[in-house]
């Protein structure tokens, strides 16, 4: 998926609720949603064991 290659640093695109830390993660691959057929970005967040799926518009690149 263009823009979200493996090992790209990402965070959530939306604002973080007051009092919460902004999560940082790394793209570990891609998956296809079995219901919609949309391609998802698999992100491994710091402190987690397994990558979780996200829509590309839910993520922002880290500088």
C-alpha positions in Angstrom: 0.0 0.0 0.0 1.5 3.3 -1.1 2.8 5.5 1.7 2.6 2.8 4.4 5.5 0.5 3.5 6.8 -1.9 6.2 8.8 -0.3 9.0 7.2 3.1 8.5 6.6 5.0 11.7 2.9 5.9 12.3 0.6 7.4 14.9 -3.2 7.9 15.0 -4.3 10.8 12.7 -7.0 12.1 15.0 -6.5 14.2 18.1 -5.6 12.4 21.3 -8.1 12.7 24.2 -7.0 15.0 27.1 -4.7 13.2 29.5 -3.8 10.4 27.1 -0.4 9.8 25.4 -0.1 9.7 21.7 0.7 6.2 20.6 3.6 5.5 18.2 3.8 2.3 16.1 5.4 0.7 13.1 3.8 -0.7 10.0 4.3 -4.5 9.9 2.3 -5.4 6.8 -1.1 -5.2 5.2 -4.3 -7.2 5.3 -7.6 -7.3 3.4 -10.9 -6.9 5.3 -12.9 -10.0 4.5 -16.2 -8.2 4.5 -15.5 -5.0 2.6 -12.4 -6.1 0.6 -10.6 -2.9 1.6 -6.9 -3.0 2.2 -5.9 -2.4 5.9 -2.5 -1.4 7.4 -1.2 -3.7 10.2 0.4 -1.6 12.9 2.5 -2.9 15.8 2.2 -0.3 18.6 4.9 0.1 21.2 4.2 -2.2 24.1 1.8 -4.6 22.2 2.5 -8.1 21.1 0.5 -8.3 17.8 -0.2 -5.9 15.0 -3.7 -4.4 14.7 -5.5 -3.5 11.5 -6.3 0.2 10.7 -7.8 2.0 7.7 -5.1 4.1 6.0 -7.0 7.4 6.8 -6.9 6.6 10.5 -3.1 6.9 10.5 -0.5 9.6 10.1 3.2 9.3 9.2 5.8 10.2 11.8 8.4 12.7 10.8 
